[in-house]
Amino acid sequence: MVTNENPLKIYEVSGILGFLSNMFTSMQTSYIILLVLIILDTFTGISTAIKYKRFSSTGLRKATKKVITYTLCIITVRLLEAILSPLITTSMLSQIITAYLGITESVSILENLTLLGVPISANIIPLLIKTLKIPLLNTILETSKNKKNDFSDIDDIINYQIPTFEDKYIRRFLEIKCDVIKCIINQILLIDETTSDNMDIFFYKILSTVELGFNDMNKKWEEEKIPTNYIKNLSSQNQPKVAICIGKLKGICYSDKSTSEKKNQIIDCILIILYQTIIDARKII
């Protein structure tokens, strides 16, 4: 029985590899270019981190995670196209995803080069996007651009304020908080617009998102081995302001404003928490 099963397993594995190879052959060049862009983004990102004295192994881990998540994203879309092949033969979905990821990496590279001192105009990125003549891709990019505007304050903190702290534990503490706040904001933006029709559900979705984010933040601080006294001192200073902002969330969620306005107010409230943390961190130094 064993001798019969081994050839069968080898045949199954070979079949899967053959299927995947055939599925990606037609777009191999695009994937190689995307990989090169990821490498360039990682290199310029590391150079920026060294310049602003915030380099750590976390950046390299993010690059590895990016390659894995991008690969899974493309494989998922290609498999979807394979499922749809009896109805329609297309590679448009994977091409759009690959193009979007490529543009995202290109924009990130240009931003890193700007931080490194290359005189690139702030208007160049919107201009590049406007020159694209693919309606669906433009829609995706515009949505991404709107989301990026919500993250601009956090990026400014990461790039310009955190590097001014000499203590490496305070820097890492703040970097983790910025990353988690980004995740919280992203989850808030993804909440269904119709959810606010039921104010109770909307409020508890917001509250659970914020609380889960803060719990995740505490775990990451422990995983990064930030000394307990740092966490205790920084958190105790910031906790009263956090409580005030969390208290405001209920009033916002139960207001008569539109869902979009509520989300913007909630995000502003969360950003205030982050800015207060920066101020409190400077008091402790």
C-alpha positions as CSV (number, residue, x, y, z in Angstrom):
1,M,0.0,0.0,0.0
2,V,2.8,2.4,0.9
3,T,4.6,1.9,-2.4
4,N,1.4,2.7,-4.3
5,E,0.7,5.8,-2.3
6,N,4.1,7.4,-2.8
7,P,3.9,7.7,-6.6
8,L,0.3,8.9,-6.3
9,K,1.5,11.7,-3.9
10,I,4.3,12.6,-6.2
11,Y,1.9,12.8,-9.1
12,E,-0.5,15.0,-7.1
13,V,2.3,17.4,-6.1
14,S,3.6,17.5,-9.7
15,G,0.1,18.2,-10.9
16,I,-0.3,21.1,-8.5
17,L,3.1,22.6,-9.4
18,G,2.4,22.2,-13.1
19,F,-1.0,23.9,-12.7
20,L,0.6,26.8,-10.8
21,S,3.5,27.1,-13.2
22,N,1.1,27.2,-16.2
23,M,-1.1,29.7,-14.4
24,F,1.7,32.2,-13.9
25,T,3.7,31.8,-17.1
26,S,1.8,34.4,-19.0
27,M,2.5,37.1,-16.4
28,Q,6.0,36.1,-15.4
29,T,7.6,39.4,-16.5
30,S,5.1,41.4,-14.4
31,Y,5.8,39.4,-11.3
32,I,9.6,39.8,-11.7
33,I,9.2,43.5,-12.1
34,L,7.0,43.6,-9.0
35,L,9.7,41.7,-7.1
36,V,12.3,44.2,-8.2
37,L,10.1,47.1,-7.1
38,I,9.7,45.4,-3.6
39,I,13.5,45.1,-3.4
40,L,14.0,48.7,-4.4
41,D,11.3,49.8,-1.9
42,T,13.0,47.8,0.9
43,F,16.4,49.3,0.0
44,T,15.2,52.9,-0.1
45,G,13.2,52.3,3.1
46,I,16.2,50.9,4.9
47,S,18.3,53.9,3.7
48,T,15.6,56.3,5.0
49,A,15.5,54.4,8.3
50,I,19.3,54.7,8.7
51,K,19.2,58.4,7.8
52,Y,16.6,59.1,10.5
53,K,18.2,56.7,13.0
54,R,15.2,54.4,13.2
55,F,16.6,51.3,11.5
56,S,15.7,47.9,13.0
57,S,15.2,44.3,11.9
58,T,11.4,45.0,11.9
59,G,11.8,46.6,8.5
60,L,13.3,43.4,7.0
61,R,10.6,41.3,8.6
62,K,8.0,43.6,7.0
63,A,9.6,43.1,3.6
64,T,9.4,39.4,3.9
65,K,5.8,39.6,5.1
66,K,5.1,41.9,2.1
67,V,6.4,39.3,-0.4
68,I,4.3,36.6,1.2
69,T,1.1,38.6,1.3
70,Y,1.5,39.9,-2.2
71,T,2.1,36.4,-3.4
72,L,-1.0,35.1,-1.6
73,C,-3.0,37.9,-3.0
74,I,-1.9,37.2,-6.6
75,I,-2.4,33.5,-6.2
76,T,-5.9,34.0,-4.9
77,V,-6.9,36.2,-7.8
78,R,-5.4,33.8,-10.3
79,L,-7.3,30.9,-8.7
80,L,-10.5,32.9,-9.0
81,E,-9.8,33.5,-12.7
82,A,-9.2,29.7,-13.1
83,I,-12.6,29.0,-11.4
84,L,-14.3,31.5,-13.7
85,S,-12.6,30.1,-16.9
86,P,-15.7,28.0,-17.9
87,L,-17.7,31.2,-17.9
88,I,-15.2,33.7,-19.1
89,T,-11.5,33.5,-19.9
90,T,-9.6,36.5,-18.5
91,S,-6.4,37.5,-16.8
92,M,-7.6,41.1,-16.3
93,L,-8.2,40.7,-12.5
94,S,-4.6,39.5,-11.8
95,Q,-3.2,42.2,-14.2
96,I,-5.1,44.9,-12.3
97,I,-4.0,43.6,-8.9
98,T,-0.3,43.3,-10.1
99,A,-0.5,46.8,-11.6
100,Y,-2.0,48.2,-8.4
101,L,0.7,46.6,-6.2
102,G,3.4,47.8,-8.6
103,I,2.1,51.4,-8.5
104,T,1.9,51.1,-4.7
105,E,5.5,50.1,-4.5
106,S,6.6,52.8,-7.0
107,V,4.8,55.5,-4.9
108,S,6.5,54.2,-1.8
109,I,9.9,54.3,-3.5
110,L,9.3,57.9,-4.6
111,E,8.3,58.9,-1.1
112,N,11.5,57.2,0.3
113,L,13.6,59.1,-2.2
114,T,12.0,62.3,-1.2
115,L,12.9,61.6,2.4
116,L,16.4,60.9,1.3
117,G,16.7,64.4,-0.2
118,V,15.8,63.8,-3.9
119,P,13.9,67.0,-5.1
120,I,10.7,65.3,-6.2
121,S,7.6,67.6,-6.3
122,A,4.7,66.6,-4.0
123,N,2.4,66.9,-7.1
124,I,4.3,64.2,-9.1
125,I,2.4,61.3,-7.6
126,P,-1.2,62.6,-8.3
127,L,0.1,63.5,-11.8
128,L,1.3,59.9,-12.4
129,I,-2.0,58.5,-11.2
130,K,-4.0,60.9,-13.5
131,T,-2.0,59.8,-16.5
132,L,-3.3,56.3,-16.1
133,K,-6.2,55.6,-18.5
134,I,-7.6,52.5,-16.8
135,P,-10.9,53.5,-15.2
136,L,-11.2,50.6,-12.7
137,L,-7.6,50.9,-11.6
138,N,-8.0,54.7,-11.2
139,T,-11.0,54.0,-8.9
140,I,-8.9,51.6,-6.8
141,L,-6.1,54.2,-6.6
142,E,-8.4,57.0,-5.7
143,T,-9.8,54.9,-2.8
144,S,-6.3,54.0,-1.7
145,K,-5.3,57.7,-1.9
146,N,-8.2,58.7,0.3
147,K,-7.2,56.1,2.9
148,K,-3.6,57.3,2.6
149,N,-4.7,60.8,3.5
150,D,-6.0,59.4,6.8
151,F,-2.5,57.9,7.5
152,S,-0.5,61.0,6.6
153,D,-0.5,62.3,10.2
154,I,0.8,58.9,11.4
155,D,3.5,58.8,8.7
156,D,4.7,62.2,9.7
157,I,5.0,61.1,13.3
158,I,6.9,57.9,12.2
159,N,9.2,59.8,9.8
160,Y,9.9,63.0,11.7
161,Q,8.9,62.9,15.4
162,I,9.8,59.4,16.6
163,P,13.4,59.5,15.2
164,T,14.1,62.5,17.5
165,F,13.8,60.3,20.6
166,E,17.2,59.0,21.6
167,D,16.0,56.1,23.7
168,K,15.5,53.0,21.5
169,Y,12.7,51.6,23.8
170,I,10.6,54.8,23.6
171,R,11.1,54.8,19.8
172,R,10.0,51.2,19.5
173,F,7.1,51.8,21.9
174,L,5.8,54.6,19.7
175,E,6.4,52.8,16.4
176,I,4.3,49.9,17.6
177,K,1.5,52.3,18.7
178,C,1.6,54.0,15.3
179,D,1.3,50.7,13.5
180,V,-1.6,49.5,15.7
181,I,-3.4,52.9,15.3
182,K,-3.0,52.5,11.5
183,C,-4.6,49.0,11.7
184,I,-7.5,50.4,13.9
185,I,-8.2,53.2,11.4
186,N,-8.1,50.7,8.5
187,Q,-10.6,48.5,10.3
188,I,-12.9,51.5,11.0
189,L,-12.8,52.5,7.3
190,L,-13.8,49.0,6.3
191,I,-17.0,49.0,8.5
192,D,-20.1,48.8,6.3
193,E,-21.7,52.1,5.6
194,T,-25.2,50.7,6.4
195,T,-24.1,49.6,9.9
196,S,-24.7,53.0,11.4
197,D,-28.4,52.6,10.7
198,N,-28.3,50.6,13.9
199,M,-26.4,52.9,16.2
200,D,-25.9,50.2,18.9
201,I,-24.2,47.8,16.4
202,F,-22.1,50.7,15.0
203,F,-21.0,51.8,18.5
204,Y,-20.0,48.3,19.6
205,K,-18.2,47.5,16.4
206,I,-16.1,50.7,16.9
207,L,-15.5,50.0,20.6
208,S,-14.5,46.3,20.0
209,T,-12.2,47.4,17.1
210,V,-10.4,49.9,19.4
211,E,-10.2,47.6,22.3
212,L,-8.9,44.7,20.2
213,G,-6.3,47.0,18.7
214,F,-5.1,48.2,22.2
215,N,-4.9,44.6,23.4
216,D,-2.8,43.7,20.4
217,M,-0.6,46.7,21.1
218,N,0.1,45.5,24.6
219,K,1.1,42.0,23.3
220,K,3.4,43.5,20.7
221,W,5.1,45.6,23.4
222,E,5.8,42.4,25.4
223,E,7.0,40.5,22.3
224,E,9.5,43.3,21.5
225,K,10.7,43.0,25.1
226,I,10.1,46.7,25.9
227,P,10.9,47.0,29.7
228,T,7.8,47.0,31.9
229,N,8.7,50.3,33.5
230,Y,8.6,52.0,30.1
231,I,5.2,50.6,29.3
232,K,3.9,51.4,32.8
233,N,5.2,55.0,32.8
234,L,4.1,55.9,29.3
235,S,0.7,54.2,29.6
236,S,-0.1,55.7,33.0
237,Q,0.7,59.2,31.7
238,N,-1.5,58.6,28.6
239,Q,-4.4,56.6,30.1
240,P,-6.6,59.5,31.4
241,K,-6.6,61.1,27.9
242,V,-7.3,57.7,26.3
243,A,-10.3,57.3,28.6
244,I,-11.6,60.8,27.6
245,C,-11.3,60.0,23.9
246,I,-12.9,56.6,24.3
247,G,-15.8,58.3,26.1
248,K,-16.3,60.6,23.2
249,L,-16.7,57.7,20.8
250,K,-20.2,56.9,22.2
251,G,-21.5,60.4,21.6
252,I,-20.1,60.4,18.0
253,C,-21.6,57.0,17.2
254,Y,-25.1,58.0,18.5
255,S,-25.1,61.4,16.7
256,D,-27.3,62.2,13.7
257,K,-24.3,62.6,11.4
258,S,-23.6,60.5,8.3
259,T,-21.5,57.3,8.6
260,S,-18.7,59.0,6.8
261,E,-18.7,62.0,9.1
262,K,-18.8,59.7,12.1
263,K,-15.8,57.7,10.9
264,N,-13.8,60.9,10.3
265,Q,-14.6,62.2,13.8
266,I,-13.7,58.9,15.3
267,I,-10.4,58.7,13.4
268,D,-9.6,62.3,14.5
269,C,-10.3,61.2,18.1
270,I,-7.9,58.3,17.8
271,L,-5.2,60.5,16.2
272,I,-5.5,62.8,19.2
273,I,-4.6,59.8,21.4
274,L,-1.5,59.2,19.4
275,Y,-0.4,62.9,19.5
276,Q,-1.0,62.9,23.3
277,T,1.2,59.9,23.6
278,I,4.1,61.7,21.8
279,I,3.6,64.7,24.1
280,D,3.6,62.5,27.2
281,A,6.7,60.6,26.0
282,R,8.6,63.9,25.8
283,K,7.6,64.8,29.4
284,I,9.0,61.5,30.6
285,I,12.4,62.0,29.0
